[in-house]
């Protein structure tokens, strides 16, 4: 049972505000829209329905006159016949969290659980009224999108005030949002309110909610949630009324039953975010931990003797993760961050994450690391996750792997080998689609997952191979400094890398990020000459790369070589002991160079021995010679 003092401390003890942050994007002519939300929510925990009032002040910072707007009504996806339901029924490998296998393991037949939801189990948001500056508006609901015809166009630089009355129901089926999860969390409130769609230099982004993630408008949130007094709320924003929440709470009295009728109103404010999420349950535990020179961490989880100890052990490790990301990407700008049990896996949100909590300690650490990494890669660097999901999942996976490697103490020449292997399997499978594919348009869920997580992580890790690890570290920090609190695009990360390294890198983004061209280089031959030996390499794949190469000699010594790529117009930094060879132009499929050593002295010639290059066939990446200098074998590089 919570004491009065713990209830008052819950989530955010005092109002804390971050420095007012405007968009920080250096691109000439860049603009982004702004929203200010005020919402009053009355939650009925027995029916899982709530009534809402929303006031939204929208600032049109674009150069365009807007004659319509769109809202996302995400909860409408949880209805039979919705686009999400139909996608589950038509894709070959549907999300296992939302289907039931009514066939066999060998011959599965998947049935969408959404298709079976009853009226009191579906999700919905129903708009009762909507006005613009006091004038009623016409609107249509199309799946999960509210199409709104404006009474008066919004000119560049103008503000418009929209006021909406709505009602909603939380679905029984959990997918980020939902009620009564498998772990018993009552309310996971993600994508729960009418959310204005983003309008940017590409126009409106009013995608139906089918499967993937989100794109939102930056702004300030002021949210009041009235809920049964027995429930504890955790989520986005700073709690404004801790004393009021504690008022009238008898710490020495056992709580009444769920739905006792008395309600408390929780008041939150969240400055400069692009989403607002919360979760609520009558059996939440709550701990706090202050990160030195960082935010207050909040841990909110279901009381469970089997997992409580793991949640306790998670806390100091989460503080170390926060410090790692702040040091290696950019300082976390808010005064709190919450790890909350809820949802159906792990999902990042504003100033918090929802994760499933019935995990081993290592499982808790892993999911927390990944979701916290998303605070930087996608929340603060708010890419469009529908169009550039690999910049979210991939970059988050990249930096999370580094964090886990450091915290675990397990050092590796390449801590991203798992991502490389996953991408290479996909590239050789015949199912790969380019990273320019919209996240809902992948033919297979597994192809989406490998592309977004693995290939996206390889994009960043391999960039370190191309420009040098120190340049990559500087690139990540500059990328954050230049683009936090805005909506960066793929070109922004590659231009940042160009500015840091001084190298031309448009080819890298184009080939690896916009096509399915693959990397495949091989060591073709080692030939004896009058002056020593000649080594020949071949490019077999369409994608060009600079080459790191190591020659091992029979006396146990080795030499490192670097072959620059002509189109880079420069070289990455290399140690003085590395021999830099002439440029290799992409149009030439072969490259030969000579060394003074006799062929008989050469033990092996290996391309990229630490496997930082995503070569899709490394069976020809190393030639091993016998003692008499003849070819002994061509072998894969051990990862």
VMD Tcl script that draws the C-alpha trace (Angstrom):
set ca {
  {0.00 0.00 0.00}
  {1.35 3.40 -0.98}
  {1.90 6.00 1.70}
  {0.73 9.57 1.35}
  {4.29 10.73 0.81}
  {4.94 8.22 -1.97}
  {1.69 9.21 -3.67}
  {2.69 12.85 -3.60}
  {6.11 12.05 -5.00}
  {4.64 10.01 -7.80}
  {5.83 10.69 -11.33}
  {6.92 14.30 -11.01}
  {7.08 15.82 -7.59}
  {7.41 19.42 -8.59}
  {6.78 21.41 -11.71}
  {9.96 21.49 -13.71}
  {10.27 23.11 -17.08}
  {12.87 22.80 -19.78}
  {14.33 25.79 -21.48}
  {11.98 26.93 -24.20}
  {13.23 25.14 -27.28}
  {12.45 26.21 -30.79}
  {13.34 24.23 -33.87}
  {17.06 24.03 -34.35}
  {17.33 22.84 -37.94}
  {20.14 24.55 -39.90}
  {18.72 23.91 -43.36}
  {17.99 27.22 -45.12}
  {14.27 27.90 -45.30}
  {13.38 25.09 -42.90}
  {10.07 25.48 -41.08}
  {7.87 23.29 -38.93}
  {4.35 23.61 -37.60}
  {3.49 24.08 -33.91}
  {0.61 22.85 -31.76}
  {-0.51 23.59 -28.21}
  {-2.91 21.01 -26.74}
  {-5.17 21.46 -23.74}
  {-7.25 18.40 -22.86}
  {-9.67 17.39 -20.12}
  {-10.32 13.65 -19.89}
  {-12.90 11.85 -17.75}
  {-12.05 8.13 -17.56}
  {-14.50 5.38 -16.60}
  {-12.40 2.41 -15.52}
  {-15.38 0.03 -15.53}
  {-16.46 0.58 -19.15}
  {-12.99 1.52 -20.45}
  {-14.57 4.56 -22.02}
  {-13.72 8.22 -21.56}
  {-15.06 11.61 -22.48}
  {-12.72 14.26 -23.77}
  {-12.53 17.97 -24.44}
  {-9.64 19.24 -26.50}
  {-8.50 22.74 -27.33}
  {-5.76 22.94 -29.91}
  {-3.97 26.12 -30.98}
  {-2.32 25.49 -34.34}
  {0.37 27.77 -35.74}
  {0.89 27.62 -39.49}
  {4.60 28.26 -39.94}
  {4.52 26.98 -43.50}
  {4.57 29.21 -46.60}
  {1.26 27.65 -47.67}
  {-2.38 28.55 -47.17}
  {-4.15 25.60 -45.53}
  {-7.80 24.98 -46.37}
  {-8.08 21.65 -44.57}
  {-6.51 19.69 -41.72}
  {-6.41 16.05 -40.70}
  {-6.53 14.33 -37.33}
  {-5.39 10.82 -36.47}
  {-8.03 8.72 -34.67}
  {-5.74 5.78 -33.95}
  {-8.18 3.79 -31.83}
  {-10.46 3.28 -34.83}
  {-7.93 0.75 -36.12}
  {-9.21 -1.72 -33.53}
  {-12.48 -2.43 -35.32}
  {-13.49 -5.28 -37.63}
  {-12.94 -4.24 -41.23}
  {-10.38 -1.52 -40.47}
  {-7.24 -1.18 -42.55}
  {-5.28 -2.70 -39.68}
  {-7.68 -5.66 -39.53}
  {-7.51 -6.22 -43.30}
  {-3.72 -6.04 -43.33}
  {-3.61 -8.76 -40.66}
  {-5.83 -10.90 -42.85}
  {-3.85 -10.38 -46.04}
  {-0.16 -10.40 -45.10}
  {1.67 -13.74 -45.15}
  {3.33 -13.24 -41.75}
  {0.99 -11.17 -39.58}
  {1.98 -9.75 -36.21}
  {1.61 -12.66 -33.78}
  {0.35 -10.33 -31.05}
  {-2.82 -9.63 -33.04}
  {-3.68 -13.00 -34.60}
  {-4.64 -16.50 -33.50}
  {-3.32 -19.56 -35.31}
  {-6.36 -21.74 -35.97}
  {-4.31 -24.13 -38.10}
  {-1.23 -26.13 -37.13}
  {2.36 -25.21 -36.49}
  {3.33 -26.77 -39.80}
  {0.41 -25.24 -41.72}
  {-0.64 -22.10 -39.86}
  {-3.92 -20.36 -40.57}
  {-4.02 -16.94 -38.99}
  {-7.20 -15.29 -37.76}
  {-7.22 -11.60 -36.95}
  {-8.26 -10.98 -33.36}
  {-9.49 -7.53 -34.32}
  {-12.04 -9.16 -36.64}
  {-13.58 -10.92 -33.62}
  {-13.89 -7.93 -31.29}
  {-17.39 -7.24 -29.94}
  {-18.85 -3.72 -29.73}
  {-17.78 -3.32 -26.10}
  {-14.27 -4.59 -26.96}
  {-13.39 -2.50 -30.00}
  {-11.47 0.74 -29.94}
  {-12.90 4.00 -31.19}
  {-12.72 7.76 -31.06}
  {-16.01 9.47 -31.89}
  {-16.00 13.21 -32.55}
  {-19.14 14.92 -31.25}
  {-18.25 18.45 -32.32}
  {-15.36 20.43 -33.81}
  {-15.00 24.17 -34.27}
  {-12.42 26.51 -35.74}
  {-12.24 29.83 -33.94}
  {-15.78 29.15 -32.71}
  {-17.20 28.18 -36.13}
  {-18.57 24.63 -36.61}
  {-16.63 22.53 -39.12}
  {-17.55 19.81 -41.57}
  {-15.61 16.59 -41.28}
  {-15.58 12.96 -42.36}
  {-14.15 9.92 -40.59}
  {-12.22 7.66 -42.95}
  {-10.78 4.66 -41.09}
  {-8.36 6.24 -38.60}
  {-8.26 9.69 -40.19}
  {-10.57 12.65 -39.58}
  {-10.76 14.76 -42.74}
  {-11.65 18.35 -41.84}
  {-12.78 21.14 -44.17}
  {-11.81 24.49 -42.66}
  {-14.28 27.32 -42.25}
  {-11.51 29.84 -42.94}
  {-8.16 29.04 -44.58}
  {-5.15 29.40 -42.30}
  {-2.64 31.76 -43.90}
  {1.12 31.56 -43.38}
  {2.02 32.82 -39.90}
  {-1.56 32.63 -38.63}
  {-2.91 30.72 -35.65}
  {-6.19 28.84 -35.50}
  {-7.97 27.49 -32.42}
  {-9.74 24.15 -32.77}
  {-12.06 22.91 -30.04}
  {-13.31 19.35 -30.03}
  {-15.62 17.23 -27.89}
  {-15.08 13.50 -28.29}
  {-15.64 10.12 -26.69}
  {-13.48 7.03 -26.88}
  {-13.19 3.39 -25.92}
  {-9.99 1.48 -25.18}
  {-9.76 -1.81 -27.14}
  {-9.43 -5.21 -25.58}
  {-6.77 -6.09 -28.15}
  {-3.41 -4.71 -27.05}
  {-1.18 -3.12 -29.68}
  {0.75 -0.40 -27.92}
  {-2.63 0.85 -26.72}
  {-5.17 -1.32 -24.97}
  {-6.70 -2.56 -21.75}
  {-5.98 -5.43 -19.40}
  {-2.71 -6.62 -20.88}
  {-1.47 -10.17 -20.40}
  {0.51 -8.89 -17.45}
  {-2.59 -7.31 -15.96}
  {-1.91 -3.63 -16.65}
  {-5.32 -1.98 -16.75}
  {-4.76 0.91 -19.15}
  {-1.97 1.44 -21.69}
  {-2.86 4.80 -23.17}
  {-0.79 5.34 -26.30}
  {-2.20 6.93 -29.46}
  {-5.32 7.61 -27.47}
  {-6.40 11.18 -28.37}
  {-7.35 12.97 -31.61}
  {-3.91 13.98 -32.86}
  {-3.37 16.60 -35.54}
  {-1.46 15.20 -38.51}
  {1.90 16.62 -39.52}
  {2.18 19.03 -42.42}
  {5.71 19.65 -43.67}
  {7.66 20.37 -46.86}
  {6.21 17.18 -48.35}
  {2.63 18.15 -47.51}
  {0.19 16.33 -45.22}
  {1.08 13.03 -43.56}
  {-2.38 11.66 -42.86}
  {-1.63 7.95 -43.09}
  {-4.09 5.42 -41.76}
  {-2.88 3.50 -38.74}
  {-2.19 0.06 -40.17}
  {0.81 -1.30 -38.31}
  {3.75 1.00 -37.90}
  {4.79 4.11 -36.08}
  {4.27 7.81 -36.14}
  {5.02 11.39 -37.15}
  {3.82 14.26 -35.00}
  {3.81 18.03 -34.60}
  {6.00 19.60 -31.93}
  {4.23 21.56 -29.23}
  {3.18 21.95 -25.60}
  {0.63 19.74 -23.83}
  {-1.59 20.59 -20.86}
  {-3.60 17.50 -19.89}
  {-6.03 16.84 -17.02}
  {-7.13 13.24 -16.46}
  {-9.90 12.38 -14.01}
  {-9.80 8.75 -12.96}
  {-10.80 6.44 -10.10}
  {-8.84 7.44 -6.99}
  {-7.38 3.95 -6.64}
  {-5.49 4.27 -9.92}
  {-1.97 5.56 -10.31}
  {-1.00 7.35 -13.53}
  {2.47 7.44 -15.09}
  {3.53 8.91 -18.40}
  {4.50 12.03 -20.28}
  {4.85 15.40 -18.61}
  {5.32 16.96 -15.20}
  {2.64 16.51 -12.57}
  {1.28 19.91 -11.57}
  {-0.81 19.02 -8.53}
  {0.91 16.40 -6.35}
  {-0.63 17.84 -3.20}
  {-4.11 17.74 -4.67}
  {-3.63 14.14 -5.78}
  {-2.63 13.27 -2.25}
  {-5.41 15.31 -0.64}
  {-7.99 13.16 1.12}
  {-5.98 9.97 0.68}
  {-5.92 7.96 3.89}
  {-2.57 6.18 3.97}
  {-3.71 3.92 6.81}
  {-6.84 2.71 5.11}
  {-7.03 -0.17 2.68}
  {-8.02 0.94 -0.80}
  {-11.58 0.49 -1.85}
  {-12.51 -1.81 -4.72}
  {-11.87 -0.88 -8.32}
  {-14.48 1.55 -9.52}
  {-15.27 2.92 -6.07}
  {-16.74 6.02 -7.71}
  {-14.46 8.68 -6.30}
  {-12.12 10.32 -8.79}
  {-8.99 12.38 -8.66}
  {-7.80 14.68 -11.44}
  {-4.17 14.38 -12.45}
  {-2.81 17.51 -14.13}
  {0.25 17.20 -16.39}
  {2.18 19.64 -18.51}
  {4.70 18.57 -21.15}
  {6.74 21.26 -22.92}
  {7.98 20.80 -26.48}
  {6.99 17.21 -27.23}
  {5.22 15.64 -30.19}
  {3.11 13.09 -28.35}
  {1.54 12.42 -24.96}
  {1.25 8.94 -23.44}
  {0.14 7.54 -20.11}
  {-0.66 4.30 -18.34}
  {-2.76 3.62 -15.25}
  {-3.26 0.76 -12.86}
  {-4.43 0.32 -9.23}
  {-1.44 -1.88 -8.33}
  {1.53 0.09 -9.57}
  {4.73 0.28 -7.56}
  {6.82 3.40 -7.94}
  {10.49 4.22 -7.34}
  {12.65 7.18 -8.27}
  {16.37 7.53 -8.89}
  {18.24 10.75 -9.59}
  {20.78 10.58 -12.40}
  {23.84 12.71 -11.55}
  {23.69 15.85 -13.69}
  {20.65 14.30 -15.36}
  {16.94 13.67 -14.98}
  {14.94 12.05 -12.21}
  {14.17 8.50 -13.29}
  {10.77 7.04 -12.42}
  {10.09 3.30 -12.40}
  {6.44 2.29 -12.37}
  {5.49 -1.39 -12.49}
  {2.87 -3.91 -11.36}
  {3.51 -5.23 -7.89}
  {4.66 -8.83 -8.40}
  {6.91 -10.84 -6.03}
  {8.40 -12.65 -9.04}
  {9.56 -9.49 -10.82}
  {9.93 -6.82 -8.13}
  {13.60 -7.64 -7.53}
  {14.41 -7.33 -11.23}
  {12.75 -3.92 -11.36}
  {14.87 -2.83 -8.41}
  {18.09 -4.05 -10.05}
  {17.12 -2.35 -13.31}
  {17.21 1.11 -11.77}
  {20.95 1.87 -11.41}
  {21.59 0.30 -14.82}
  {18.99 2.60 -16.37}
  {20.85 5.56 -14.86}
  {24.04 4.37 -16.55}
  {22.19 4.04 -19.86}
  {20.88 7.58 -19.53}
  {24.42 8.82 -18.92}
  {25.79 6.86 -21.88}
  {23.26 8.22 -24.35}
  {23.62 11.77 -23.03}
  {27.40 11.58 -23.37}
  {27.47 9.90 -26.79}
  {24.53 11.53 -28.56}
  {23.47 14.67 -26.70}
  {22.31 15.75 -23.26}
  {18.80 14.65 -22.36}
  {16.87 17.95 -22.17}
  {14.00 17.11 -19.82}
  {14.03 16.79 -16.03}
  {12.45 13.34 -15.84}
  {12.18 10.05 -17.65}
  {9.85 7.16 -16.78}
  {10.10 3.41 -17.39}
  {6.54 2.09 -17.17}
  {5.12 -1.42 -17.34}
  {2.43 -1.50 -19.99}
  {1.69 -2.17 -23.64}
  {2.63 -5.34 -25.49}
  {6.40 -5.27 -25.86}
  {8.41 -2.07 -25.83}
  {7.58 1.30 -27.31}
  {9.14 4.72 -26.93}
  {7.10 7.83 -26.14}
  {7.60 11.38 -24.93}
  {9.69 11.39 -21.74}
  {8.85 7.72 -21.10}
  {8.60 4.22 -22.45}
  {6.01 1.47 -22.04}
  {7.51 -2.01 -21.73}
  {6.27 -5.42 -20.70}
  {7.62 -6.11 -17.26}
  {7.44 -9.87 -16.70}
  {10.96 -10.39 -17.97}
  {14.32 -11.63 -16.77}
  {16.70 -8.94 -15.59}
  {18.66 -9.12 -18.85}
  {15.41 -8.84 -20.76}
  {14.41 -5.75 -18.81}
  {17.79 -4.16 -19.37}
  {17.76 -4.92 -23.09}
  {14.29 -3.54 -23.79}
  {14.92 -0.48 -21.60}
  {18.18 0.23 -23.41}
  {16.55 0.03 -26.83}
  {13.49 2.08 -25.95}
  {15.51 4.72 -24.10}
  {17.79 5.01 -27.14}
  {14.68 5.99 -29.08}
  {14.43 9.09 -26.92}
  {17.24 10.42 -29.10}
  {16.49 8.51 -32.30}
  {13.18 9.23 -32.95}
  {11.75 11.32 -30.19}
  {14.25 14.20 -30.09}
  {15.44 13.64 -33.66}
  {11.88 13.28 -34.87}
  {12.15 11.59 -38.23}
  {9.04 10.51 -40.09}
  {8.80 6.88 -38.95}
  {6.46 5.97 -41.78}
  {8.98 6.98 -44.44}
  {12.31 6.59 -42.62}
  {11.70 3.87 -40.08}
  {15.32 2.70 -40.40}
  {16.53 6.02 -38.97}
  {14.43 5.33 -35.89}
  {14.81 1.61 -35.29}
  {18.21 1.25 -36.91}
  {19.97 4.18 -35.28}
  {18.37 3.29 -31.95}
  {19.60 -0.29 -32.32}
  {23.09 0.95 -33.20}
  {23.55 3.19 -30.19}
  {21.81 0.72 -27.86}
  {24.24 -2.02 -28.88}
  {27.15 0.25 -28.00}
  {25.57 1.07 -24.64}
  {24.94 -2.58 -23.82}
  {28.50 -3.49 -24.82}
  {29.97 -0.88 -22.49}
  {27.67 -1.61 -19.56}
  {28.16 -5.37 -19.81}
  {31.92 -5.01 -20.08}
  {31.99 -7.33 -23.09}
  {34.29 -5.74 -25.64}
  {34.05 -6.62 -29.32}
  {35.72 -5.35 -32.46}
  {32.24 -5.17 -33.94}
  {29.34 -5.20 -31.43}
  {26.90 -4.98 -34.36}
  {27.70 -8.37 -35.93}
  {24.17 -9.60 -35.25}
  {22.72 -6.73 -37.26}
  {25.17 -7.40 -40.10}
  {24.22 -11.07 -40.22}
  {20.51 -10.25 -40.22}
  {20.86 -7.76 -43.05}
  {23.04 -10.10 -45.14}
  {20.51 -12.92 -44.80}
  {17.80 -10.56 -46.04}
  {19.93 -9.26 -48.91}
  {20.52 -12.82 -50.09}
  {16.92 -13.93 -49.57}
  {15.27 -12.26 -52.54}
  {12.75 -10.52 -50.25}
  {14.62 -7.27 -49.60}
  {12.96 -3.98 -50.50}
  {14.79 -0.62 -50.48}
  {14.79 1.49 -47.32}
  {12.74 4.08 -49.20}
  {9.75 1.72 -48.88}
  {6.98 3.10 -46.69}
  {6.91 1.10 -43.48}
  {3.37 -0.15 -44.20}
  {4.26 -1.23 -47.73}
  {6.68 -4.04 -47.03}
  {5.51 -7.33 -48.48}
  {6.54 -9.20 -45.33}
  {6.72 -8.16 -41.70}
  {10.06 -9.92 -41.32}
  {11.47 -7.97 -44.26}
  {10.34 -4.74 -42.60}
  {11.86 -5.78 -39.28}
  {15.24 -6.70 -40.71}
  {15.35 -3.61 -42.91}
  {14.37 -1.20 -40.15}
  {16.37 -2.69 -37.28}
  {19.30 -4.55 -38.83}
  {19.99 -2.69 -42.06}
  {19.35 0.62 -40.32}
  {21.92 -0.27 -37.64}
  {24.37 -1.40 -40.31}
  {23.91 1.90 -42.14}
  {25.28 3.72 -39.10}
  {27.95 1.16 -38.13}
  {29.22 0.85 -41.70}
  {29.34 4.64 -41.97}
  {32.02 4.42 -39.29}
  {33.94 2.04 -41.55}
  {33.64 4.53 -44.43}
  {34.57 7.77 -42.65}
  {36.38 6.50 -39.53}
  {35.04 5.82 -36.06}
  {36.09 9.17 -34.60}
  {34.36 10.99 -37.43}
  {31.23 8.90 -36.84}
  {31.17 9.81 -33.15}
  {31.50 13.49 -34.05}
  {28.81 13.10 -36.72}
  {26.29 11.69 -34.26}
  {26.86 14.52 -31.79}
  {26.67 17.22 -34.46}
  {23.54 15.61 -35.90}
  {21.88 15.87 -32.50}
  {23.08 19.43 -31.90}
  {21.87 20.61 -35.30}
  {18.58 18.73 -35.64}
  {17.14 18.01 -32.17}
  {13.54 19.22 -31.79}
  {13.01 19.17 -35.54}
  {12.25 16.60 -38.24}
  {15.52 15.52 -39.90}
  {15.55 13.46 -43.10}
  {18.08 10.93 -44.47}
  {19.90 13.69 -46.31}
  {20.52 15.49 -43.02}
  {22.48 12.64 -41.45}
  {24.61 12.12 -44.54}
  {25.28 15.85 -45.00}
  {26.31 16.03 -41.36}
  {28.76 13.19 -41.96}
  {30.11 15.02 -45.01}
  {30.65 18.21 -43.05}
  {32.44 16.37 -40.26}
  {34.61 14.12 -42.45}
  {35.17 16.36 -45.49}
  {34.24 13.41 -47.71}
  {31.61 13.05 -50.45}
  {29.01 10.55 -49.27}
  {25.91 10.96 -51.44}
  {26.75 7.62 -53.07}
  {26.53 5.88 -49.69}
  {23.04 7.13 -48.93}
  {21.89 6.38 -52.48}
  {23.23 2.84 -52.81}
  {22.68 1.55 -49.29}
  {19.64 3.61 -48.31}
  {17.72 3.97 -51.56}
  {18.41 0.78 -53.55}
  {18.93 -2.90 -52.89}
  {22.40 -2.81 -54.47}
  {24.75 -5.05 -52.52}
  {28.42 -5.00 -51.54}
  {30.51 -7.93 -52.72}
  {34.27 -7.76 -53.04}
  {36.75 -10.63 -53.35}
  {40.47 -11.36 -53.32}
  {41.07 -12.83 -56.78}
  {44.75 -13.69 -56.92}
  {48.26 -13.27 -55.56}
  {50.86 -13.45 -58.31}
  {54.65 -13.48 -58.10}
  {56.53 -10.77 -60.01}
  {60.14 -9.77 -60.54}
  {59.70 -7.07 -57.87}
  {57.67 -9.07 -55.35}
  {53.96 -9.86 -55.62}
  {50.83 -8.45 -57.23}
  {47.48 -8.72 -55.45}
  {44.25 -8.42 -57.40}
  {40.78 -7.71 -56.00}
  {37.42 -7.79 -57.81}
  {34.19 -5.88 -57.24}
  {31.31 -8.28 -57.81}
  {28.43 -6.29 -56.33}
  {26.96 -3.04 -57.64}
  {27.61 -0.98 -54.52}
  {31.04 0.65 -54.26}
  {33.07 0.83 -51.06}
  {36.53 1.84 -49.89}
  {38.53 -1.20 -48.84}
  {40.47 -2.07 -45.70}
  {42.84 -4.94 -46.36}
  {45.31 -6.90 -44.23}
  {48.22 -9.02 -45.44}
  {49.58 -11.59 -43.00}
  {53.08 -12.97 -43.51}
  {54.57 -16.33 -42.66}
  {56.83 -14.76 -40.02}
  {53.81 -13.67 -37.97}
  {53.86 -10.00 -39.00}
  {51.13 -8.19 -40.90}
  {50.54 -5.04 -42.91}
  {47.38 -2.99 -43.32}
  {46.36 -1.29 -46.55}
  {43.61 1.15 -47.40}
  {42.16 1.53 -50.90}
  {40.22 4.82 -51.17}
  {37.06 5.03 -53.24}
  {37.50 7.59 -55.98}
  {33.99 9.07 -55.69}
  {34.60 9.93 -52.00}
  {37.15 12.60 -53.08}
  {39.31 11.86 -50.09}
  {40.27 9.27 -47.50}
  {39.22 8.44 -43.97}
  {41.86 8.92 -41.25}
  {44.13 5.88 -41.01}
  {47.03 4.98 -38.68}
  {50.50 5.93 -39.89}
  {51.30 2.24 -40.20}
  {48.57 1.81 -42.83}
  {49.63 2.10 -46.46}
  {47.20 4.22 -48.49}
  {46.97 2.98 -52.09}
  {45.70 4.86 -55.18}
  {41.93 5.38 -55.59}
  {39.75 2.60 -56.95}
  {37.11 3.93 -59.35}
  {33.72 2.21 -59.32}
  {33.73 1.64 -63.10}
  {36.79 -0.60 -62.84}
  {35.73 -4.00 -61.60}
  {39.30 -5.04 -60.77}
  {42.07 -3.42 -58.76}
  {45.68 -4.58 -58.56}
  {48.61 -3.36 -56.54}
  {52.12 -4.53 -55.94}
  {54.08 -5.22 -52.76}
  {57.78 -5.97 -52.30}
  {57.28 -9.22 -50.40}
  {57.79 -12.48 -52.21}
  {54.70 -14.55 -52.73}
  {56.25 -17.32 -50.63}
  {56.30 -14.97 -47.64}
  {52.56 -14.25 -47.79}
  {50.30 -16.29 -45.54}
  {46.94 -14.62 -46.29}
  {45.27 -11.61 -47.85}
  {42.01 -10.52 -46.21}
  {39.45 -7.83 -47.02}
  {37.93 -6.16 -43.92}
  {39.05 -8.64 -41.25}
  {36.79 -7.16 -38.52}
  {33.74 -7.26 -40.80}
  {32.62 -3.64 -40.68}
  {31.72 -3.81 -44.38}
  {28.41 -5.51 -45.12}
  {29.74 -7.81 -47.82}
  {26.92 -10.17 -48.76}
  {29.30 -13.01 -49.68}
  {32.47 -13.14 -47.61}
  {33.45 -16.60 -48.87}
  {35.91 -14.90 -51.24}
  {37.13 -12.19 -48.88}
  {40.27 -14.02 -47.78}
  {42.96 -15.95 -49.68}
  {45.14 -18.27 -47.59}
  {48.38 -19.44 -49.19}
  {50.40 -22.56 -48.51}
  {54.06 -22.51 -47.48}
  {55.21 -22.67 -51.11}
  {53.05 -19.66 -52.00}
  {50.37 -21.58 -53.86}
  {46.67 -20.99 -53.18}
  {45.65 -23.14 -50.27}
  {42.08 -22.02 -49.75}
  {39.65 -19.18 -50.12}
  {37.78 -18.88 -46.86}
  {35.09 -16.99 -45.06}
  {36.15 -14.46 -42.45}
  {35.25 -15.54 -38.96}
  {32.96 -13.04 -37.23}
}
mol new
graphics top color blue
foreach p $ca { graphics top sphere $p radius 0.5 }
foreach p [lrange $ca 0 end-1] q [lrange $ca 1 end] { graphics top cylinder $p $q radius 0.2 }
display resetview
